[in-house]
Amino acid sequence: MDDFAKERVQELRKQRKRPNRYDEVGLFSGMLFCADCGHVLYQQRYQNKNRKQDCYICGSYKKRTRDCTAHFIRTDLLTAGVLSNLRQVTEYAARHESRFVKLLIQQNEIGGKRKTAAATKQLEQAQTRIAEVNRIIKRLYEDNVSGKISDERFMELSADYEQEQRELKDRAAALQEELSKSQAATVNAEKFMGIVRKHLAFEELTPSLLREMIEKIVVHECSYDENGTRRQDIEIYYSFVGKIDLPEA
């Protein structure tokens, strides 16, 4: 097993999958989170002579630990929505793999060769100027010691250069962080693509498939339009890359 596979297995083992009251582990157990309070959603089942219902609701609402609403979502509708999104992602990746990887990088960090090259050039310029300012400050100190410039003039000039140096170092640190994130985005895109390749021909949702491909699903409260039609949004955060916004066909 390679390092990436070991890393992913360890992550999956960390996810808590508790049996529900029916001694079963729900398909989405531990993966659903409330968009408003952040609490995990719990699986609920209701059955009477008129109907049978399987759903998830916000844990804060269920336990009354915080002021939140139910965020009620039916399991069958949730399953259909997640299945549809997974198929869209895997089918697009199968047809346009290189374009898909590029899309993941661009959506997660600065992305793109031009932006990365520009940031690299700016970092090199900042580092060159930092070294130059260091030499100037050193010469000023030597000139002050030898009496070529007065103490007052030395303090004035050195303060200006030291301020410039601080600003340059802050800028260089920000650029370095930006580049590090860009490199991480590329690595993470390749990691996710490795998972996608394994599941291009999946037929149904399984706990192992979900937990390998998806980090979490955020569930919003439902709303109704002027016609009384119910609408509910979910946000799917995929492993390593977060949300994926595919281009419209």
C-alpha positions in Angstrom: 0.0 0.0 0.0 1.5 3.4 -1.0 1.7 6.4 1.3 -1.4 8.1 -0.1 -3.5 4.9 0.4 -2.3 4.6 4.0 -3.0 8.2 4.7 -6.5 7.9 3.3 -7.3 4.7 5.2 -6.2 6.4 8.5 -8.5 9.4 7.7 -11.4 7.1 7.1 -10.8 5.2 10.3 -11.0 8.4 12.2 -14.5 9.1 11.1 -17.0 8.2 13.8 -19.8 5.9 12.6 -22.2 5.1 15.4 -25.1 2.7 15.1 -28.5 4.4 15.2 -31.3 3.2 17.5 -32.0 0.4 15.1 -28.5 -1.0 15.5 -27.5 0.1 12.0 -24.9 2.6 10.8 -26.7 5.1 8.6 -25.4 5.6 5.1 -24.6 9.3 5.9 -23.7 8.8 9.5 -21.2 11.4 10.7 -21.1 13.1 7.3 -24.0 15.6 7.5 -23.6 19.0 9.2 -26.0 21.8 9.8 -25.3 24.9 7.7 -26.4 27.2 10.5 -25.1 25.8 13.8 -22.6 23.3 12.5 -23.9 20.4 14.5 -24.0 16.9 13.0 -27.4 15.7 11.7 -28.9 12.6 13.2 -30.8 9.9 11.5 -34.5 9.5 12.5 -37.2 7.0 11.5 -40.9 7.5 11.9 -43.5 4.9 11.2 -47.2 4.7 11.9 -50.2 3.2 10.1 -50.2 6.0 7.5 -46.6 6.4 6.6 -43.0 5.4 7.0 -40.3 8.1 7.1 -36.5 8.0 7.1 -34.7 11.3 7.5 -32.0 13.3 9.1 -32.4 16.3 11.5 -30.0 18.8 13.2 -28.6 17.5 16.4 -28.9 20.9 18.2 -32.6 21.0 17.3 -33.1 17.4 18.4 -31.4 17.8 21.7 -32.5 21.5 22.2 -28.9 22.4 23.1 -28.9 25.4 20.8 -31.5 27.6 19.1 -31.6 26.0 15.7 -34.2 24.7 13.3 -34.7 21.1 12.2 -33.0 21.2 8.8 -35.1 18.1 8.1 -34.1 16.2 5.0 -35.5 12.9 3.7 -32.9 10.2 3.3 -34.2 9.1 -0.1 -34.0 12.7 -1.5 -30.6 13.2 0.0 -29.4 10.0 -1.5 -30.7 10.9 -4.9 -29.1 14.4 -4.7 -25.7 13.1 -3.7 -25.8 10.2 -6.2 -26.6 12.7 -9.0 -23.7 15.0 -8.0 -21.3 12.2 -7.7 -22.2 10.9 -11.2 -21.8 14.4 -12.7 -18.3 14.7 -11.1 -17.1 11.3 -12.2 -18.5 11.5 -15.7 -17.0 14.9 -16.3 -13.7 13.6 -14.9 -13.8 10.6 -17.2 -14.4 12.7 -20.3 -12.1 15.7 -19.5 -9.5 14.5 -17.0 -6.8 17.1 -17.6 -9.4 19.9 -17.7 -11.0 18.5 -14.5 -7.6 18.5 -12.6 -7.0 22.1 -13.8 -10.5 23.1 -12.6 -9.9 21.6 -9.2 -6.6 23.5 -8.8 -8.1 26.8 -9.9 -11.1 26.5 -7.6 -9.1 25.7 -4.6 -6.2 28.1 -4.6 -4.5 30.7 -6.9 -4.2 28.0 -9.6 -2.9 28.4 -13.1 0.6 28.6 -14.4 0.5 32.3 -15.1 -0.6 33.3 -11.6 1.9 31.0 -10.0 4.7 32.3 -12.3 3.7 35.9 -11.4 3.8 35.2 -7.7 7.1 33.4 -8.0 8.6 36.5 -9.8 7.2 38.9 -7.2 8.7 36.7 -4.4 12.1 36.7 -6.1 12.0 40.5 -6.5 11.0 41.0 -2.9 13.8 38.7 -1.7 16.4 40.6 -3.9 15.3 43.9 -2.5 15.4 42.6 1.1 19.1 41.6 0.6 19.8 45.0 -1.1 18.2 46.9 1.8 20.3 44.9 4.3 23.5 46.0 2.5 22.3 49.6 2.5 21.6 49.6 6.3 25.0 48.0 6.9 26.7 50.8 4.9 24.8 53.4 6.7 26.0 52.0 10.0 29.6 52.0 8.8 29.3 55.6 7.5 27.9 56.7 10.8 30.6 55.0 12.8 33.3 56.6 10.5 31.7 60.0 10.9 30.6 60.3 7.2 27.0 60.9 8.3 25.6 62.4 11.5 23.7 60.4 14.1 20.5 62.3 13.2 20.8 61.5 9.5 21.7 57.9 10.3 18.5 57.5 12.4 16.4 59.1 9.8 17.6 57.0 6.9 17.9 53.7 8.8 14.3 54.1 10.0 13.0 54.5 6.5 14.9 51.5 5.2 13.9 49.3 8.2 10.3 50.2 7.5 10.7 49.2 3.9 12.4 46.0 5.0 9.5 45.0 7.3 7.0 45.6 4.6 9.1 43.6 2.1 9.3 40.7 4.6 5.6 40.7 5.1 5.0 40.7 1.4 7.5 37.9 0.8 5.8 35.8 3.6 2.4 36.3 2.0 3.7 35.4 -1.4 5.4 32.3 0.0 2.2 31.2 1.6 0.3 31.7 -1.6 2.7 29.6 -3.5 2.6 26.9 -0.9 -1.2 26.7 -1.1 -0.9 26.5 -4.9 1.4 23.6 -4.7 -0.8 21.9 -2.1 -3.8 22.4 -4.4 -2.0 20.6 -7.2 -1.1 17.7 -5.0 -4.6 17.5 -3.5 -6.2 17.6 -7.0 -4.1 14.6 -8.0 -5.0 12.7 -4.8 -8.7 13.3 -5.5 -8.3 12.3 -9.1 -6.8 9.0 -7.9 -9.9 8.3 -5.9 -12.2 9.2 -8.8 -10.4 6.8 -11.1 -11.2 4.0 -8.8 -15.0 4.7 -8.9 -15.7 5.8 -12.4 -18.1 2.9 -12.9 -19.9 2.9 -9.6 -23.5 1.9 -9.6 -24.8 2.8 -6.1 -23.9 4.6 -3.0 -22.1 2.6 -0.4 -20.6 3.7 3.0 -17.1 3.0 1.8 -17.6 5.0 -1.5 -19.1 7.9 0.3 -16.4 8.1 2.9 -13.6 7.8 0.4 -14.9 10.5 -1.9 -16.7 12.9 0.4 -15.4 14.8 3.4 -18.7 16.2 4.5 -22.1 17.4 3.4 -23.6 20.6 4.7 -27.4 20.7 4.8 -29.3 24.0 4.6 -32.8 24.7 6.0 -35.5 24.3 3.4 -37.3 27.3 1.9 -40.5 27.7 -0.2 -41.0 29.8 -3.3 -44.1 31.8 -4.2 -45.8 28.6 -5.5 -45.2 26.7 -2.3 -42.6 24.5 -3.9 -40.1 23.2 -1.3 -36.4 23.8 -2.0 -33.4 22.6 0.0 -29.7 23.1 -0.7 -26.9 20.8 0.2 -23.2 21.5 -0.2 -20.9 18.6 -0.9 -17.3 18.9 0.2 -15.1 16.3 -1.6 -12.0 14.7 -0.1 -8.9 16.9 -0.5 -10.5 19.5 -2.8 -13.7 20.8 -1.1 -16.7 22.0 -3.2 -16.5 21.4 -7.0 -18.3 23.7 -9.4 -18.5 22.0 -12.8 -18.9 24.3 -15.8 -22.4 24.3 -17.3 -22.9 22.0 -20.3 
